Amino acid sequence: MIDRRIEGLTAWYQPIVDLNTGKVAGCEVLSRIVAADGLGGSAAALMNELEQEPEVQYALIRKLLESIRREIVPIFARHPDFYVSVNIPPSVFGTGRIAPLLSSLDLDPWRTRLVVELTERQALCDLGRAAIRNARSLGIAVALDDFGTGHSGLSQFVGLDLDILKIDHRLLESILENRTAARMLRGIVGLAAALRLRTVAEGVETWEHAFFLRAAGVDYGQGFYWSKAVPGAEIEALLARGFAHSLDRPPAR
């Protein structure tokens, strides 16, 4: 029986945009509480509440993956480079439960289109390192989420087999006014290039942010400037339209 706290959660998807082309390269699946008017609200408080409840987290991950199988796999078939990113906690991924779950949902053929996101704190614990190894064995890419504002030393990341650095939205808040923040962001881009990792900037809210990030060499952006998280039925239209126009010039004031 599914936990009543997650019964009302729905999978919505926020586009991840190629900063050089404006093409929708992928999306992140997010849990949303959908109100009677159809608007989706954040479930962050509930996610924090469930952090110490592995079985409920597992049930939620199953629900999200079922939505991906139903709503996103048909898009995979039409768009060969499109991917979906999902936060899967080490309590689920690091314990070996994902492989049989993917098989039961017929997601095995699409494993290379999946990206698992782990925060710095999660990635550096024993279960987090096990999660990364498990992802690697399944052909699933790994993204380090919220990078750039944590307190971990860089030496701790030696040996982590990653594919993507997701730059924390809090760093973006001051890059246009604060030289140190801007230099830190460029340093992260340089570090990612040296490690052959892709970069995704989260929390992009303005054209100025997008322009700066593209000039700094960030690969992808994600944020309200392009789109909030939307129901799966709207992803195909966003893919067809793209956001190339959003990178050419600032919007009219």
Buried (B, 14 or more C-beta within 10 A) or exposed (E): EEEEBBEEBBBBBBBBBBBEEBBBBBBBBBBBBBEEEEEBEEBEEBBEEBEEBBEBBBBBBBBBBBBBBEBBBEBBEEBEEBBBBBBBBBBBBBBEBBBEBBEEBEBEEBBEBBBBBBBBBBBBBEBBBBBBBBBBEBEBBBBBBBBBEBEEEEEEBEEBEBBBBBBBBEBBBBBEEEEEBBEBBBEBBEBBEEEEBBBBBBBBBBBEBBBBBBEBBBBBBBBEBBBEBBBBEBBBEBBEEBBEEBBEEEEEE
